[in-house]
Amino acid sequence: MIKALNFQFTLGVIPMHAVTYIGYWAYGSSASSYLLNNVSGPIWLKGMANIAAFLQAIIALHVIITLLQSYSLYTAIFMLLYSNKKKAYPYLVFTPTQ
């Protein structure tokens, strides 16, 4: 996993920067910040591109939130099971009052 991340953040960044610089070289600052404004073609094509971008954003957010929730849940369970509860989390230990 670490090798894949190192590979992505070193060699995988090169194509991303190449596309960025070539795009700026080709269009300059005349390109709109919303790239679909620059596309000429039928209106249904722009509509489909907007729908695809919306669905991709919804799916990506769902995946990220699911991972974050499961990570926080597993972290909380791990901390409760394998830590010294009285030292680390005194508010989680039930102590009857008199």
Order of alpha helices (4+ residues) and beta strands (2+ residues): alpha-alpha-alpha-alpha
